[in-house]
Amino acid sequence: MLGAGSTSEELRELIAVPPRIDRVLPAYARAYPEEAPRVERNLKFRQIVAREFERLLHDGVPVAELPEVEESERDTTGRVFANAQA
């Protein structure tokens, strides 16, 4: 996700759910209730990542030094585990 010269604003945009998608997801979850938990988990994950990103920036960690998720941090389904508290 981090490329040479990535700015904090560019990374915020990558983390954030685009406004149109954010408006459509609740309707999707209502239409497909079996998918609602997955939608909620994904939205919550992005919120946690956004909070952690802002915390790191607030603490003065340069964007170039932010850690990337290693392949070993993924489970067999490809999901990424966050070491963040909700």
N, CA, C and O atoms as a Maestro MAE file, in Angstrom:
{
 s_m_m2io_version
 :::
 2.0.0
}

f_m_ct {
 s_m_title
 :::
 protein
 m_atom[344] {
  # First column is atom index #
  i_m_mmod_type
  r_m_x_coord
  r_m_y_coord
  r_m_z_coord
  i_m_residue_number
  s_m_chain_name
  s_m_pdb_residue_name
  s_m_pdb_atom_name
  i_m_atomic_number
  :::
  1 25 0.827 -1.190 0.000 1 A "MET " " N  " 7
  2 3 0.000 0.000 0.000 1 A "MET " " CA " 6
  3 2 0.867 1.246 0.000 1 A "MET " " C  " 6
  4 15 0.502 2.258 -0.599 1 A "MET " " O  " 8
  5 25 1.995 1.182 0.659 2 A "LEU " " N  " 7
  6 3 2.862 2.346 0.713 2 A "LEU " " CA " 6
  7 2 3.747 2.373 -0.521 2 A "LEU " " C  " 6
  8 15 4.503 1.437 -0.781 2 A "LEU " " O  " 8
  9 25 3.643 3.443 -1.267 3 A "GLY " " N  " 7
  10 3 4.517 3.618 -2.404 3 A "GLY " " CA " 6
  11 2 5.477 4.744 -2.131 3 A "GLY " " C  " 6
  12 15 5.285 5.539 -1.210 3 A "GLY " " O  " 8
  13 25 6.493 4.804 -2.925 4 A "ALA " " N  " 7
  14 3 7.448 5.896 -2.768 4 A "ALA " " CA " 6
  15 2 6.706 7.213 -2.935 4 A "ALA " " C  " 6
  16 15 6.035 7.436 -3.943 4 A "ALA " " O  " 8
  17 25 6.831 8.071 -1.951 5 A "GLY " " N  " 7
  18 3 6.209 9.380 -2.040 5 A "GLY " " CA " 6
  19 2 4.748 9.426 -1.634 5 A "GLY " " C  " 6
  20 15 4.088 10.440 -1.861 5 A "GLY " " O  " 8
  21 25 4.220 8.365 -1.042 6 A "SER " " N  " 7
  22 3 2.832 8.391 -0.582 6 A "SER " " CA " 6
  23 2 2.673 9.450 0.496 6 A "SER " " C  " 6
  24 15 3.495 9.554 1.406 6 A "SER " " O  " 8
  25 25 1.610 10.233 0.386 7 A "THR " " N  " 7
  26 3 1.343 11.231 1.412 7 A "THR " " CA " 6
  27 2 0.332 10.672 2.403 7 A "THR " " C  " 6
  28 15 -0.354 9.690 2.121 7 A "THR " " O  " 8
  29 25 0.250 11.307 3.564 8 A "SER " " N  " 7
  30 3 -0.718 10.853 4.558 8 A "SER " " CA " 6
  31 2 -2.134 10.997 4.011 8 A "SER " " C  " 6
  32 15 -2.989 10.163 4.312 8 A "SER " " O  " 8
  33 25 -2.402 12.023 3.222 9 A "GLU " " N  " 7
  34 3 -3.747 12.198 2.661 9 A "GLU " " CA " 6
  35 2 -4.075 11.087 1.659 9 A "GLU " " C  " 6
  36 15 -5.204 10.597 1.632 9 A "GLU " " O  " 8
  37 25 -3.111 10.693 0.848 10 A "GLU " " N  " 7
  38 3 -3.334 9.589 -0.093 10 A "GLU " " CA " 6
  39 2 -3.630 8.293 0.657 10 A "GLU " " C  " 6
  40 15 -4.490 7.512 0.250 10 A "GLU " " O  " 8
  41 25 -2.912 8.075 1.751 11 A "LEU " " N  " 7
  42 3 -3.152 6.863 2.536 11 A "LEU " " CA " 6
  43 2 -4.499 6.909 3.236 11 A "LEU " " C  " 6
  44 15 -5.170 5.883 3.352 11 A "LEU " " O  " 8
  45 25 -4.906 8.083 3.706 12 A "ARG " " N  " 7
  46 3 -6.250 8.217 4.301 12 A "ARG " " CA " 6
  47 2 -7.321 7.828 3.287 12 A "ARG " " C  " 6
  48 15 -8.287 7.143 3.623 12 A "ARG " " O  " 8
  49 25 -7.143 8.271 2.040 13 A "GLU " " N  " 7
  50 3 -8.116 7.945 0.993 13 A "GLU " " CA " 6
  51 2 -8.167 6.452 0.719 13 A "GLU " " C  " 6
  52 15 -9.236 5.911 0.438 13 A "GLU " " O  " 8
  53 25 -7.014 5.774 0.797 14 A "LEU " " N  " 7
  54 3 -6.986 4.326 0.588 14 A "LEU " " CA " 6
  55 2 -7.657 3.569 1.733 14 A "LEU " " C  " 6
  56 15 -8.267 2.521 1.521 14 A "LEU " " O  " 8
  57 25 -7.540 4.103 2.933 15 A "ILE " " N  " 7
  58 3 -8.132 3.457 4.106 15 A "ILE " " CA " 6
  59 2 -9.643 3.682 4.159 15 A "ILE " " C  " 6
  60 15 -10.403 2.775 4.499 15 A "ILE " " O  " 8
  61 25 -10.064 4.889 3.822 16 A "ALA " " N  " 7
  62 3 -11.473 5.277 3.949 16 A "ALA " " CA " 6
  63 2 -12.374 4.516 2.977 16 A "ALA " " C  " 6
  64 15 -11.948 4.088 1.905 16 A "ALA " " O  " 8
  65 25 -13.620 4.366 3.383 17 A "VAL " " N  " 7
  66 3 -14.645 3.819 2.500 17 A "VAL " " CA " 6
  67 2 -15.173 4.987 1.674 17 A "VAL " " C  " 6
  68 15 -15.607 5.992 2.237 17 A "VAL " " O  " 8
  69 25 -15.140 4.870 0.349 18 A "PRO " " N  " 7
  70 3 -15.647 5.969 -0.474 18 A "PRO " " CA " 6
  71 2 -17.096 6.299 -0.104 18 A "PRO " " C  " 6
  72 15 -17.877 5.396 0.195 18 A "PRO " " O  " 8
  73 25 -17.460 7.585 -0.124 19 A "PRO " " N  " 7
  74 3 -18.812 7.997 0.305 19 A "PRO " " CA " 6
  75 2 -19.942 7.240 -0.375 19 A "PRO " " C  " 6
  76 15 -20.909 6.861 0.286 19 A "PRO " " O  " 8
  77 25 -19.844 7.012 -1.675 20 A "ARG " " N  " 7
  78 3 -20.914 6.297 -2.393 20 A "ARG " " CA " 6
  79 2 -21.062 4.873 -1.857 20 A "ARG " " C  " 6
  80 15 -22.178 4.401 -1.639 20 A "ARG " " O  " 8
  81 25 -19.954 4.203 -1.648 21 A "ILE " " N  " 7
  82 3 -19.990 2.839 -1.113 21 A "ILE " " CA " 6
  83 2 -20.545 2.842 0.306 21 A "ILE " " C  " 6
  84 15 -21.314 1.956 0.677 21 A "ILE " " O  " 8
  85 25 -20.159 3.828 1.091 22 A "ASP " " N  " 7
  86 3 -20.640 3.952 2.465 22 A "ASP " " CA " 6
  87 2 -22.157 4.136 2.507 22 A "ASP " " C  " 6
  88 15 -22.811 3.688 3.448 22 A "ASP " " O  " 8
  89 25 -22.712 4.788 1.500 23 A "ARG " " N  " 7
  90 3 -24.173 4.969 1.438 23 A "ARG " " CA " 6
  91 2 -24.880 3.703 0.976 23 A "ARG " " C  " 6
  92 15 -26.007 3.437 1.393 23 A "ARG " " O  " 8
  93 25 -24.229 2.918 0.118 24 A "VAL " " N  " 7
  94 3 -24.862 1.728 -0.469 24 A "VAL " " CA " 6
  95 2 -24.767 0.505 0.438 24 A "VAL " " C  " 6
  96 15 -25.662 -0.341 0.423 24 A "VAL " " O  " 8
  97 25 -23.716 0.399 1.215 25 A "LEU " " N  " 7
  98 3 -23.515 -0.801 2.031 25 A "LEU " " CA " 6
  99 2 -24.656 -1.118 2.992 25 A "LEU " " C  " 6
  100 15 -25.022 -2.288 3.108 25 A "LEU " " O  " 8
  101 25 -25.242 -0.135 3.691 26 A "PRO " " N  " 7
  102 3 -26.368 -0.481 4.571 26 A "PRO " " CA " 6
  103 2 -27.543 -1.113 3.812 26 A "PRO " " C  " 6
  104 15 -28.179 -2.042 4.309 26 A "PRO " " O  " 8
  105 25 -27.824 -0.609 2.622 27 A "ALA " " N  " 7
  106 3 -28.908 -1.189 1.816 27 A "ALA " " CA " 6
  107 2 -28.551 -2.614 1.389 27 A "ALA " " C  " 6
  108 15 -29.405 -3.501 1.395 27 A "ALA " " O  " 8
  109 25 -27.310 -2.824 1.025 28 A "TYR " " N  " 7
  110 3 -26.850 -4.162 0.653 28 A "TYR " " CA " 6
  111 2 -27.002 -5.117 1.836 28 A "TYR " " C  " 6
  112 15 -27.492 -6.235 1.679 28 A "TYR " " O  " 8
  113 25 -26.580 -4.671 3.015 29 A "ALA " " N  " 7
  114 3 -26.672 -5.517 4.215 29 A "ALA " " CA " 6
  115 2 -28.123 -5.857 4.547 29 A "ALA " " C  " 6
  116 15 -28.413 -6.963 5.001 29 A "ALA " " O  " 8
  117 25 -29.035 -4.908 4.322 30 A "ARG " " N  " 7
  118 3 -30.463 -5.190 4.566 30 A "ARG " " CA " 6
  119 2 -31.002 -6.181 3.537 30 A "ARG " " C  " 6
  120 15 -31.806 -7.050 3.873 30 A "ARG " " O  " 8
  121 25 -30.562 -6.054 2.289 31 A "ALA " " N  " 7
  122 3 -31.045 -6.944 1.225 31 A "ALA " " CA " 6
  123 2 -30.472 -8.352 1.361 31 A "ALA " " C  " 6
  124 15 -31.109 -9.329 0.967 31 A "ALA " " O  " 8
  125 25 -29.267 -8.450 1.920 32 A "TYR " " N  " 7
  126 3 -28.596 -9.737 2.080 32 A "TYR " " CA " 6
  127 2 -28.150 -9.876 3.532 32 A "TYR " " C  " 6
  128 15 -26.970 -9.705 3.837 32 A "TYR " " O  " 8
  129 25 -29.091 -10.187 4.433 33 A "PRO " " N  " 7
  130 3 -28.775 -10.236 5.866 33 A "PRO " " CA " 6
  131 2 -27.636 -11.190 6.217 33 A "PRO " " C  " 6
  132 15 -26.931 -10.967 7.201 33 A "PRO " " O  " 8
  133 25 -27.445 -12.240 5.435 34 A "GLU " " N  " 7
  134 3 -26.348 -13.167 5.719 34 A "GLU " " CA " 6
  135 2 -24.986 -12.507 5.499 34 A "GLU " " C  " 6
  136 15 -23.980 -12.980 6.027 34 A "GLU " " O  " 8
  137 25 -24.946 -11.431 4.735 35 A "GLU " " N  " 7
  138 3 -23.703 -10.699 4.488 35 A "GLU " " CA " 6
  139 2 -23.490 -9.547 5.472 35 A "GLU " " C  " 6
  140 15 -22.400 -8.978 5.533 35 A "GLU " " O  " 8
  141 25 -24.518 -9.204 6.236 36 A "ALA " " N  " 7
  142 3 -24.437 -8.052 7.147 36 A "ALA " " CA " 6
  143 2 -23.263 -8.143 8.127 36 A "ALA " " C  " 6
  144 15 -22.569 -7.145 8.319 36 A "ALA " " O  " 8
  145 25 -23.014 -9.294 8.752 37 A "PRO " " N  " 7
  146 3 -21.870 -9.354 9.677 37 A "PRO " " CA " 6
  147 2 -20.533 -9.068 8.976 37 A "PRO " " C  " 6
  148 15 -19.664 -8.402 9.538 37 A "PRO " " O  " 8
  149 25 -20.377 -9.570 7.757 38 A "ARG " " N  " 7
  150 3 -19.137 -9.326 7.022 38 A "ARG " " CA " 6
  151 2 -18.990 -7.845 6.675 38 A "ARG " " C  " 6
  152 15 -17.899 -7.284 6.774 38 A "ARG " " O  " 8
  153 25 -20.077 -7.225 6.276 39 A "VAL " " N  " 7
  154 3 -20.055 -5.795 5.967 39 A "VAL " " CA " 6
  155 2 -19.653 -5.015 7.217 39 A "VAL " " C  " 6
  156 15 -18.792 -4.138 7.157 39 A "VAL " " O  " 8
  157 25 -20.271 -5.335 8.335 40 A "GLU " " N  " 7
  158 3 -19.948 -4.649 9.593 40 A "GLU " " CA " 6
  159 2 -18.487 -4.839 9.990 40 A "GLU " " C  " 6
  160 15 -17.820 -3.886 10.392 40 A "GLU " " O  " 8
  161 25 -17.990 -6.079 9.876 41 A "ARG " " N  " 7
  162 3 -16.585 -6.352 10.227 41 A "ARG " " CA " 6
  163 2 -15.629 -5.540 9.360 41 A "ARG " " C  " 6
  164 15 -14.658 -4.971 9.859 41 A "ARG " " O  " 8
  165 25 -15.907 -5.489 8.074 42 A "ASN " " N  " 7
  166 3 -15.029 -4.755 7.172 42 A "ASN " " CA " 6
  167 2 -15.053 -3.252 7.450 42 A "ASN " " C  " 6
  168 15 -14.012 -2.596 7.421 42 A "ASN " " O  " 8
  169 25 -16.224 -2.717 7.716 43 A "LEU " " N  " 7
  170 3 -16.305 -1.292 8.038 43 A "LEU " " CA " 6
  171 2 -15.591 -0.990 9.353 43 A "LEU " " C  " 6
  172 15 -14.875 0.004 9.469 43 A "LEU " " O  " 8
  173 25 -15.794 -1.858 10.338 44 A "LYS " " N  " 7
  174 3 -15.137 -1.661 11.628 44 A "LYS " " CA " 6
  175 2 -13.621 -1.760 11.484 44 A "LYS " " C  " 6
  176 15 -12.887 -0.983 12.095 44 A "LYS " " O  " 8
  177 25 -13.151 -2.711 10.680 45 A "PHE " " N  " 7
  178 3 -11.721 -2.865 10.451 45 A "PHE " " CA " 6
  179 2 -11.141 -1.580 9.863 45 A "PHE " " C  " 6
  180 15 -10.091 -1.117 10.309 45 A "PHE " " O  " 8
  181 25 -11.801 -1.008 8.882 46 A "ARG " " N  " 7
  182 3 -11.306 0.235 8.283 46 A "ARG " " CA " 6
  183 2 -11.304 1.374 9.299 46 A "ARG " " C  " 6
  184 15 -10.404 2.213 9.283 46 A "ARG " " O  " 8
  185 25 -12.295 1.410 10.175 47 A "GLN " " N  " 7
  186 3 -12.318 2.443 11.216 47 A "GLN " " CA " 6
  187 2 -11.141 2.268 12.177 47 A "GLN " " C  " 6
  188 15 -10.506 3.245 12.576 47 A "GLN " " O  " 8
  189 25 -10.859 1.028 12.543 48 A "ILE " " N  " 7
  190 3 -9.738 0.745 13.443 48 A "ILE " " CA " 6
  191 2 -8.425 1.140 12.775 48 A "ILE " " C  " 6
  192 15 -7.565 1.761 13.400 48 A "ILE " " O  " 8
  193 25 -8.275 0.776 11.503 49 A "VAL " " N  " 7
  194 3 -7.053 1.122 10.773 49 A "VAL " " CA " 6
  195 2 -6.908 2.639 10.692 49 A "VAL " " C  " 6
  196 15 -5.814 3.169 10.880 49 A "VAL " " O  " 8
  197 25 -8.000 3.333 10.416 50 A "ALA " " N  " 7
  198 3 -7.951 4.800 10.320 50 A "ALA " " CA " 6
  199 2 -7.541 5.417 11.658 50 A "ALA " " C  " 6
  200 15 -6.718 6.332 11.690 50 A "ALA " " O  " 8
  201 25 -8.105 4.926 12.754 51 A "ARG " " N  " 7
  202 3 -7.731 5.458 14.073 51 A "ARG " " CA " 6
  203 2 -6.255 5.200 14.383 51 A "ARG " " C  " 6
  204 15 -5.556 6.078 14.888 51 A "ARG " " O  " 8
  205 25 -5.795 3.995 14.078 52 A "GLU " " N  " 7
  206 3 -4.395 3.654 14.327 52 A "GLU " " CA " 6
  207 2 -3.472 4.505 13.449 52 A "GLU " " C  " 6
  208 15 -2.430 4.970 13.911 52 A "GLU " " O  " 8
  209 25 -3.844 4.703 12.215 53 A "PHE " " N  " 7
  210 3 -3.061 5.542 11.307 53 A "PHE " " CA " 6
  211 2 -2.944 6.956 11.863 53 A "PHE " " C  " 6
  212 15 -1.855 7.529 11.894 53 A "PHE " " O  " 8
  213 25 -4.064 7.512 12.299 54 A "GLU " " N  " 7
  214 3 -4.043 8.867 12.860 54 A "GLU " " CA " 6
  215 2 -3.215 8.922 14.139 54 A "GLU " " C  " 6
  216 15 -2.514 9.903 14.385 54 A "GLU " " O  " 8
  217 25 -3.294 7.867 14.957 55 A "ARG " " N  " 7
  218 3 -2.492 7.820 16.179 55 A "ARG " " CA " 6
  219 2 -1.012 7.828 15.843 55 A "ARG " " C  " 6
  220 15 -0.238 8.562 16.458 55 A "ARG " " O  " 8
  221 25 -0.611 7.015 14.869 56 A "LEU " " N  " 7
  222 3 0.786 6.968 14.473 56 A "LEU " " CA " 6
  223 2 1.259 8.319 13.950 56 A "LEU " " C  " 6
  224 15 2.360 8.765 14.271 56 A "LEU " " O  " 8
  225 25 0.424 8.962 13.148 57 A "LEU " " N  " 7
  226 3 0.795 10.286 12.652 57 A "LEU " " CA " 6
  227 2 0.899 11.285 13.790 57 A "LEU " " C  " 6
  228 15 1.821 12.099 13.826 57 A "LEU " " O  " 8
  229 25 -0.042 11.225 14.715 58 A "HIS " " N  " 7
  230 3 -0.025 12.124 15.865 58 A "HIS " " CA " 6
  231 2 1.232 11.911 16.702 58 A "HIS " " C  " 6
  232 15 1.793 12.861 17.247 58 A "HIS " " O  " 8
  233 25 1.672 10.649 16.797 59 A "ASP " " N  " 7
  234 3 2.871 10.324 17.561 59 A "ASP " " CA " 6
  235 2 4.154 10.667 16.805 59 A "ASP " " C  " 6
  236 15 5.255 10.491 17.327 59 A "ASP " " O  " 8
  237 25 4.007 11.156 15.574 60 A "GLY " " N  " 7
  238 3 5.164 11.591 14.805 60 A "GLY " " CA " 6
  239 2 5.868 10.508 14.026 60 A "GLY " " C  " 6
  240 15 7.020 10.687 13.629 60 A "GLY " " O  " 8
  241 25 5.206 9.381 13.794 61 A "VAL " " N  " 7
  242 3 5.818 8.318 13.005 61 A "VAL " " CA " 6
  243 2 5.741 8.730 11.532 61 A "VAL " " C  " 6
  244 15 4.645 8.951 11.018 61 A "VAL " " O  " 8
  245 25 6.877 8.837 10.844 62 A "PRO " " N  " 7
  246 3 6.843 9.207 9.424 62 A "PRO " " CA " 6
  247 2 6.100 8.161 8.597 62 A "PRO " " C  " 6
  248 15 6.198 6.964 8.867 62 A "PRO " " O  " 8
  249 25 5.366 8.614 7.599 63 A "VAL " " N  " 7
  250 3 4.587 7.713 6.749 63 A "VAL " " CA " 6
  251 2 5.481 6.624 6.175 63 A "VAL " " C  " 6
  252 15 5.072 5.465 6.109 63 A "VAL " " O  " 8
  253 25 6.678 6.970 5.764 64 A "ALA " " N  " 7
  254 3 7.584 5.993 5.165 64 A "ALA " " CA " 6
  255 2 7.979 4.886 6.137 64 A "ALA " " C  " 6
  256 15 8.407 3.815 5.708 64 A "ALA " " O  " 8
  257 25 7.843 5.127 7.438 65 A "GLU " " N  " 7
  258 3 8.226 4.131 8.438 65 A "GLU " " CA " 6
  259 2 7.053 3.311 8.968 65 A "GLU " " C  " 6
  260 15 7.244 2.460 9.837 65 A "GLU " " O  " 8
  261 25 5.851 3.548 8.464 66 A "LEU " " N  " 7
  262 3 4.698 2.780 8.915 66 A "LEU " " CA " 6
  263 2 4.849 1.337 8.461 66 A "LEU " " C  " 6
  264 15 5.217 1.085 7.313 66 A "LEU " " O  " 8
  265 25 4.570 0.383 9.349 67 A "PRO " " N  " 7
  266 3 4.744 -1.026 8.980 67 A "PRO " " CA " 6
  267 2 3.677 -1.492 8.008 67 A "PRO " " C  " 6
  268 15 2.532 -1.044 8.055 67 A "PRO " " O  " 8
  269 25 4.072 -2.397 7.127 68 A "GLU " " N  " 7
  270 3 3.118 -3.025 6.224 68 A "GLU " " CA " 6
  271 2 2.751 -4.381 6.804 68 A "GLU " " C  " 6
  272 15 3.519 -4.958 7.574 68 A "GLU " " O  " 8
  273 25 1.577 -4.893 6.435 69 A "VAL " " N  " 7
  274 3 1.136 -6.208 6.904 69 A "VAL " " CA " 6
  275 2 1.960 -7.265 6.193 69 A "VAL " " C  " 6
  276 15 2.068 -7.270 4.966 69 A "VAL " " O  " 8
  277 25 2.537 -8.155 6.978 70 A "GLU " " N  " 7
  278 3 3.320 -9.248 6.421 70 A "GLU " " CA " 6
  279 2 2.395 -10.391 6.036 70 A "GLU " " C  " 6
  280 15 1.326 -10.551 6.625 70 A "GLU " " O  " 8
  281 25 2.789 -11.169 5.075 71 A "GLU " " N  " 7
  282 3 1.995 -12.304 4.614 71 A "GLU " " CA " 6
  283 2 1.658 -13.252 5.758 71 A "GLU " " C  " 6
  284 15 0.578 -13.844 5.765 71 A "GLU " " O  " 8
  285 25 2.559 -13.406 6.722 72 A "SER " " N  " 7
  286 3 2.322 -14.321 7.839 72 A "SER " " CA " 6
  287 2 1.213 -13.838 8.763 72 A "SER " " C  " 6
  288 15 0.741 -14.596 9.611 72 A "SER " " O  " 8
  289 25 0.790 -12.584 8.611 73 A "GLU " " N  " 7
  290 3 -0.275 -12.048 9.452 73 A "GLU " " CA " 6
  291 2 -1.656 -12.315 8.857 73 A "GLU " " C  " 6
  292 15 -2.661 -11.840 9.386 73 A "GLU " " O  " 8
  293 25 -1.710 -13.058 7.779 74 A "ARG " " N  " 7
  294 3 -2.981 -13.399 7.143 74 A "ARG " " CA " 6
  295 2 -3.353 -14.820 7.528 74 A "ARG " " C  " 6
  296 15 -2.489 -15.673 7.729 74 A "ARG " " O  " 8
  297 25 -4.661 -15.062 7.627 75 A "ASP " " N  " 7
  298 3 -5.064 -16.438 7.898 75 A "ASP " " CA " 6
  299 2 -5.265 -17.150 6.568 75 A "ASP " " C  " 6
  300 15 -4.997 -16.565 5.519 75 A "ASP " " O  " 8
  301 25 -5.719 -18.373 6.581 76 A "THR " " N  " 7
  302 3 -5.828 -19.157 5.358 76 A "THR " " CA " 6
  303 2 -6.916 -18.650 4.420 76 A "THR " " C  " 6
  304 15 -6.924 -19.019 3.245 76 A "THR " " O  " 8
  305 25 -7.824 -17.826 4.896 77 A "THR " " N  " 7
  306 3 -8.867 -17.289 4.025 77 A "THR " " CA " 6
  307 2 -8.442 -15.968 3.405 77 A "THR " " C  " 6
  308 15 -9.187 -15.390 2.614 77 A "THR " " O  " 8
  309 25 -7.244 -15.477 3.755 78 A "GLY " " N  " 7
  310 3 -6.760 -14.233 3.194 78 A "GLY " " CA " 6
  311 2 -7.105 -13.015 4.009 78 A "GLY " " C  " 6
  312 15 -6.729 -11.900 3.648 78 A "GLY " " O  " 8
  313 25 -7.825 -13.208 5.118 79 A "ARG " " N  " 7
  314 3 -8.172 -12.068 5.958 79 A "ARG " " CA " 6
  315 2 -6.944 -11.608 6.718 79 A "ARG " " C  " 6
  316 15 -6.075 -12.407 7.067 79 A "ARG " " O  " 8
  317 25 -6.882 -10.321 6.966 80 A "VAL " " N  " 7
  318 3 -5.769 -9.744 7.702 80 A "VAL " " CA " 6
  319 2 -6.219 -9.506 9.128 80 A "VAL " " C  " 6
  320 15 -7.305 -8.974 9.358 80 A "VAL " " O  " 8
  321 25 -5.397 -9.894 10.083 81 A "PHE " " N  " 7
  322 3 -5.699 -9.683 11.484 81 A "PHE " " CA " 6
  323 2 -5.058 -8.377 11.932 81 A "PHE " " C  " 6
  324 15 -3.880 -8.132 11.671 81 A "PHE " " O  " 8
  325 25 -5.828 -7.553 12.598 82 A "ALA " " N  " 7
  326 3 -5.322 -6.284 13.103 82 A "ALA " " CA " 6
  327 2 -4.945 -6.446 14.564 82 A "ALA " " C  " 6
  328 15 -5.641 -7.118 15.325 82 A "ALA " " O  " 8
  329 25 -3.863 -5.839 14.942 83 A "ASN " " N  " 7
  330 3 -3.453 -5.825 16.342 83 A "ASN " " CA " 6
  331 2 -3.932 -4.526 16.963 83 A "ASN " " C  " 6
  332 15 -3.154 -3.799 17.580 83 A "ASN " " O  " 8
  333 25 -5.213 -4.239 16.798 84 A "ALA " " N  " 7
  334 3 -5.774 -3.002 17.307 84 A "ALA " " CA " 6
  335 2 -6.982 -3.308 18.167 84 A "ALA " " C  " 6
  336 15 -7.662 -4.316 17.979 84 A "ALA " " O  " 8
  337 25 -7.231 -2.438 19.096 85 A "GLN " " N  " 7
  338 3 -8.390 -2.573 19.975 85 A "GLN " " CA " 6
  339 2 -9.540 -1.741 19.405 85 A "GLN " " C  " 6
  340 15 -9.314 -0.645 18.893 85 A "GLN " " O  " 8
  341 25 -10.743 -2.244 19.490 86 A "ALA " " N  " 7
  342 3 -11.906 -1.494 19.017 86 A "ALA " " CA " 6
  343 2 -12.257 -0.411 19.994 86 A "ALA " " C  " 6
  344 15 -13.212 0.333 19.774 86 A "ALA " " O  " 8
  :::
 }
 m_bond[343] {
  # First column is bond index #
  i_m_from
  i_m_to
  i_m_order
  :::
  1 1 2 1
  2 2 3 1
  3 3 4 2
  4 3 5 1
  5 5 6 1
  6 6 7 1
  7 7 8 2
  8 7 9 1
  9 9 10 1
  10 10 11 1
  11 11 12 2
  12 11 13 1
  13 13 14 1
  14 14 15 1
  15 15 16 2
  16 15 17 1
  17 17 18 1
  18 18 19 1
  19 19 20 2
  20 19 21 1
  21 21 22 1
  22 22 23 1
  23 23 24 2
  24 23 25 1
  25 25 26 1
  26 26 27 1
  27 27 28 2
  28 27 29 1
  29 29 30 1
  30 30 31 1
  31 31 32 2
  32 31 33 1
  33 33 34 1
  34 34 35 1
  35 35 36 2
  36 35 37 1
  37 37 38 1
  38 38 39 1
  39 39 40 2
  40 39 41 1
  41 41 42 1
  42 42 43 1
  43 43 44 2
  44 43 45 1
  45 45 46 1
  46 46 47 1
  47 47 48 2
  48 47 49 1
  49 49 50 1
  50 50 51 1
  51 51 52 2
  52 51 53 1
  53 53 54 1
  54 54 55 1
  55 55 56 2
  56 55 57 1
  57 57 58 1
  58 58 59 1
  59 59 60 2
  60 59 61 1
  61 61 62 1
  62 62 63 1
  63 63 64 2
  64 63 65 1
  65 65 66 1
  66 66 67 1
  67 67 68 2
  68 67 69 1
  69 69 70 1
  70 70 71 1
  71 71 72 2
  72 71 73 1
  73 73 74 1
  74 74 75 1
  75 75 76 2
  76 75 77 1
  77 77 78 1
  78 78 79 1
  79 79 80 2
  80 79 81 1
  81 81 82 1
  82 82 83 1
  83 83 84 2
  84 83 85 1
  85 85 86 1
  86 86 87 1
  87 87 88 2
  88 87 89 1
  89 89 90 1
  90 90 91 1
  91 91 92 2
  92 91 93 1
  93 93 94 1
  94 94 95 1
  95 95 96 2
  96 95 97 1
  97 97 98 1
  98 98 99 1
  99 99 100 2
  100 99 101 1
  101 101 102 1
  102 102 103 1
  103 103 104 2
  104 103 105 1
  105 105 106 1
  106 106 107 1
  107 107 108 2
  108 107 109 1
  109 109 110 1
  110 110 111 1
  111 111 112 2
  112 111 113 1
  113 113 114 1
  114 114 115 1
  115 115 116 2
  116 115 117 1
  117 117 118 1
  118 118 119 1
  119 119 120 2
  120 119 121 1
  121 121 122 1
  122 122 123 1
  123 123 124 2
  124 123 125 1
  125 125 126 1
  126 126 127 1
  127 127 128 2
  128 127 129 1
  129 129 130 1
  130 130 131 1
  131 131 132 2
  132 131 133 1
  133 133 134 1
  134 134 135 1
  135 135 136 2
  136 135 137 1
  137 137 138 1
  138 138 139 1
  139 139 140 2
  140 139 141 1
  141 141 142 1
  142 142 143 1
  143 143 144 2
  144 143 145 1
  145 145 146 1
  146 146 147 1
  147 147 148 2
  148 147 149 1
  149 149 150 1
  150 150 151 1
  151 151 152 2
  152 151 153 1
  153 153 154 1
  154 154 155 1
  155 155 156 2
  156 155 157 1
  157 157 158 1
  158 158 159 1
  159 159 160 2
  160 159 161 1
  161 161 162 1
  162 162 163 1
  163 163 164 2
  164 163 165 1
  165 165 166 1
  166 166 167 1
  167 167 168 2
  168 167 169 1
  169 169 170 1
  170 170 171 1
  171 171 172 2
  172 171 173 1
  173 173 174 1
  174 174 175 1
  175 175 176 2
  176 175 177 1
  177 177 178 1
  178 178 179 1
  179 179 180 2
  180 179 181 1
  181 181 182 1
  182 182 183 1
  183 183 184 2
  184 183 185 1
  185 185 186 1
  186 186 187 1
  187 187 188 2
  188 187 189 1
  189 189 190 1
  190 190 191 1
  191 191 192 2
  192 191 193 1
  193 193 194 1
  194 194 195 1
  195 195 196 2
  196 195 197 1
  197 197 198 1
  198 198 199 1
  199 199 200 2
  200 199 201 1
  201 201 202 1
  202 202 203 1
  203 203 204 2
  204 203 205 1
  205 205 206 1
  206 206 207 1
  207 207 208 2
  208 207 209 1
  209 209 210 1
  210 210 211 1
  211 211 212 2
  212 211 213 1
  213 213 214 1
  214 214 215 1
  215 215 216 2
  216 215 217 1
  217 217 218 1
  218 218 219 1
  219 219 220 2
  220 219 221 1
  221 221 222 1
  222 222 223 1
  223 223 224 2
  224 223 225 1
  225 225 226 1
  226 226 227 1
  227 227 228 2
  228 227 229 1
  229 229 230 1
  230 230 231 1
  231 231 232 2
  232 231 233 1
  233 233 234 1
  234 234 235 1
  235 235 236 2
  236 235 237 1
  237 237 238 1
  238 238 239 1
  239 239 240 2
  240 239 241 1
  241 241 242 1
  242 242 243 1
  243 243 244 2
  244 243 245 1
  245 245 246 1
  246 246 247 1
  247 247 248 2
  248 247 249 1
  249 249 250 1
  250 250 251 1
  251 251 252 2
  252 251 253 1
  253 253 254 1
  254 254 255 1
  255 255 256 2
  256 255 257 1
  257 257 258 1
  258 258 259 1
  259 259 260 2
  260 259 261 1
  261 261 262 1
  262 262 263 1
  263 263 264 2
  264 263 265 1
  265 265 266 1
  266 266 267 1
  267 267 268 2
  268 267 269 1
  269 269 270 1
  270 270 271 1
  271 271 272 2
  272 271 273 1
  273 273 274 1
  274 274 275 1
  275 275 276 2
  276 275 277 1
  277 277 278 1
  278 278 279 1
  279 279 280 2
  280 279 281 1
  281 281 282 1
  282 282 283 1
  283 283 284 2
  284 283 285 1
  285 285 286 1
  286 286 287 1
  287 287 288 2
  288 287 289 1
  289 289 290 1
  290 290 291 1
  291 291 292 2
  292 291 293 1
  293 293 294 1
  294 294 295 1
  295 295 296 2
  296 295 297 1
  297 297 298 1
  298 298 299 1
  299 299 300 2
  300 299 301 1
  301 301 302 1
  302 302 303 1
  303 303 304 2
  304 303 305 1
  305 305 306 1
  306 306 307 1
  307 307 308 2
  308 307 309 1
  309 309 310 1
  310 310 311 1
  311 311 312 2
  312 311 313 1
  313 313 314 1
  314 314 315 1
  315 315 316 2
  316 315 317 1
  317 317 318 1
  318 318 319 1
  319 319 320 2
  320 319 321 1
  321 321 322 1
  322 322 323 1
  323 323 324 2
  324 323 325 1
  325 325 326 1
  326 326 327 1
  327 327 328 2
  328 327 329 1
  329 329 330 1
  330 330 331 1
  331 331 332 2
  332 331 333 1
  333 333 334 1
  334 334 335 1
  335 335 336 2
  336 335 337 1
  337 337 338 1
  338 338 339 1
  339 339 340 2
  340 339 341 1
  341 341 342 1
  342 342 343 1
  343 343 344 2
  :::
 }
}
